[in-house]
Amino acid sequence: MDANALPDLTLGDDEPLRTPEQVRQLFRQSNSTIIAWSRANGVRYHLAAGVAGGRITSKTGKARKVAELLGMARPSTAPAEPNLNIDLKPAKAEPLRTPEEVRAMFRERNITTSGWASFHGFSPVLVRRVLTGNSKGLRGECRDIAIQLGIEQEQLVEKGLNLVPDMDAPLRTPDEVRSLLMQSGQTINGWARANGFDEALTRIVATGKRVCVRGQSYRIAVALGLQRGVDQGTSQSGP
């Protein structure tokens, strides 16, 4: 028997779904391995082995696709997951969008307000307020939302406010950070750009939704005054 042969896992329309035991039996009968199968199908071995062994649930995402290839699930007829990373900012020659236009774009792309908000690190409540016209998006997070949706014009020149507290001052809370930015007339997006940080990640950190222990999120938290930097030194040696 050809050691490189892979089992035929095509599932007929009338065939019942395979169990993990039946999948393993097919691999044994074809003298092949799940490793070879995963490589041939461009699937991570640990994911394929977990699905084939019944250890990983396969209701959504990549696990679902693996289960379909193994004959453990029927091909899904659900619509494809929406792209939440779409750029809604209009080009320079284009007019700003209206809330109605943005809502129509969301409907066309099967995007939910809460899904878009979570992906971009915004409050779903504030996104709904901007899209319904209950907030004009003139300041704070609402302005960041309106800019990201293409409803408001982005301010290109902004100076990053220094939010690092003195050594003898307490760390700031996310509410204090947003309040200070609002008082200075600066948005979180503008502050992030001025300091060279990723805008979406800065919004997530500024709202306290992420524990920041390393990488850019940690540097953002230090710059916002939410955490002490390792080089700031919170203690002093005795005499």
C-alpha positions, 0 to 999 in steps of 0.5 A: 500500500502506498504510504503517501496515499491519503484517505478519501474523505469525501462525504456523499449527500446521503452518508451520515456524518463521520465520528472521530473513530471512523475518521481515525479508521479511514486513516489507518486503512489508507496507511496515512497520518493526520500529519500528512493530511494536514500538510496536504490541506494546509491545515495546522496539525494540532487543529486537525488532530484536535478536531479529528479526535473530537477534542476541539469543537467545530461549530465556527471558524477554522475548526468548522472548515477542518470538520467539513474536510474530514466529513464530520460536518456538512458544508456550511451554508451560512454567509461568510463572516463580514470584514470588520476592517473596512476603511470607511474614511472617504478619499480627499475628493469625496464628501463625508459620509452621512450616518444613513450611508454608513448604516446602509454600508453595514447592512450591505456587508452584514456588519453589526454595530456591536461587531464593528465597535468591538473590532475597533475598540469602541463602545457599542453604545457610543457607536449606535449614538453616532450612527443614529444621529444622537451624538454629533461626534464633536469630541472625545470617543464619539469624535474618534468614532465619527472620524473612523466611520467617515462622518467627520473630518480627521484633524491631521495636525495634533500634538500628543498630550503628556499624560505620564504622572509625576512619580509621587502622583497616583496612576490615572484611571481610564476615565481620567485619561479620557477626561484629560484628552477631552479637556485638551480638545484632543481625541484618542486617535489624534493622541495615538498618531502624535505618539506613534501608536496604533489607533485601535490598540490605543482605544482598547488600552485607554478604555481599560479593556486590556491588561498590558504587560508587554509590547506596544499595549504596555508602552501605550499604558505607560504613556497614558499614565495607566501603568508605571514604566519599568525605568520609572522606578516606584521605590527608592533605596534606603540610606 
